[in-house]
Every structure is written in structure tokens, then in C-alpha cells.
Amino acid sequence: MPNIIDNSNWKKPAEGRYKCNIDASFSRHLNKVGIGICLRDDTRTFILAKANWISPLREVHIGEALGLLSALEWVHDLNLGPIDFEMDAKKVVDNNFLSTKHDGTEF
């Protein structure tokens, strides 16, 4: 088996915090959005993970936003905190968290 090199640049949270990575996948064949959530601590130790499906298939930015909502609900139910959330959904982050005009009507 060949060696696998991990070139990702995972940034750890501040000491005493958790990091929650969220990603969504989209299947036209299944007509669903897949959500993957992973929690690690400040030493990069795996804590918990969760995966779920949302039906029907949605636009990418909607599916990514639903992934964030799913993660927020999950960590709230787990009573964990404080947590840093990370996702690769630029439109969701830029338009709804970094923008001065907060229009969530699309979601």
C-alpha cells in the first residue's frame, strides 16, 4: 500500500476549545444531501463524528447551510462548548457571517 501524505492545513482551536468541521455532499442519483460532521479537541484528538442525509437534494449553498444547522443542533444536544466551526462553503460564510447585510431569507 502506498504512503498517503496529508497536505491539509488543519488549524487547531485555542486551548480548551473544540473544532467542528462540517462538509456536505450532493447526490442527484439519491436525491439527497449528505452531511458529515467531525469534532476534535485542541490536541487534534478525535472526539465524535456524525453523518446524516437530508432529502430532497438542495442547491449547494442551501445544503451547506443545512449542514451547519445540523452541526449546531448536534453540539447543542451534546452540551459541548466552546466550539469553533469550520466549513468550506464560501457563499454561506461570506454572505451570512462576514457580510454587513444579514439576509437569511434565502435559507
N, C-alpha and C positions, 0 to 999 in steps of 0.2 A: 504494500500500500504506500503511495507517495506521501511525503510530508506535506501537510497543509499549513500554509503561512497565513496567519491572521493579521491583515494590514489595517484592520479597523482601528479607529481612534476613540475608543470608549473613554469618556471623561467621567471620573468618579465624582460623586457628590461630596459635599463638605462632611467632615467627621460627624457621625451620629445621624446622618440622613440616609434615606433610601433613594434609589434611582429606578424609575419605572419606564421601560422602553415599550413603545406601542407601534405596531405596524398592521396594515390591512392588506389583504389580497383580494382579487376580484375574479370570480369565475362566471363567465357567461354560460358555460355548459350547465352548471348547477344553479344558476340564477341566484347566487349568494355572495355576500361579502364575508371573508374570513378575517377574524381579529386575533392577533397574537399579542400577549402582554407578558413581560418578564420583569421581575423585581430582583434587584441586587442591593447589597449594602455598600458601605463606603470602602470595604476591602475587596470589592468585586465578587464577593461570595454570593452564590445563587440562593435566593430565599424562596420564591414561589413563581409559578408561571400559570397562565390561563389561556385557553383558546376557545373561541365560540364563533358561531355563524349567525349572520343577520340576513334575513330574506325579506323582500326580493333584492336583487342587485341594484346598487345605487351608483350615482356619479362618484368619481374618486374622492373629491373633497368632502362629500357627504359621508361616504363610508369611513374616511379617516376621522372625521369629527365624531362619528358614532363610536369609533374605536376609543377615542379619548373619553367620551362619556362612559363607555363600558369600564374603562380603567378607573375613572374617578369613583364610580359606584362600587367597584370591587374593593379598592383600597379603603374606602369609607366603611364598608361592611367588615373589613379586616381590622379596622380601628388602628391602622398604621399611620405613622407620621413622624417627622415631616418627610415629604417626598418630593423629589424633582422629577418632572415628567419630560420625556424626550420622544419626539416623533419626526418623521421626515416629510410631513405634509405641509409644504411651504405655504400654500394658499390658506390653509386653516390657521396656521400660526401667524403669518404676516397680516392677513385681513381681519383677524378676530382677536389677536392678543397684542400685536405690536402696532396696530393702527389706532389713530385717534378717533376714528369714526367707527363705533361699535354697532354694527348692524348684523344681528344674529338671525334676522328673519329668514335668510336662506336656509338655515339649519333647523 
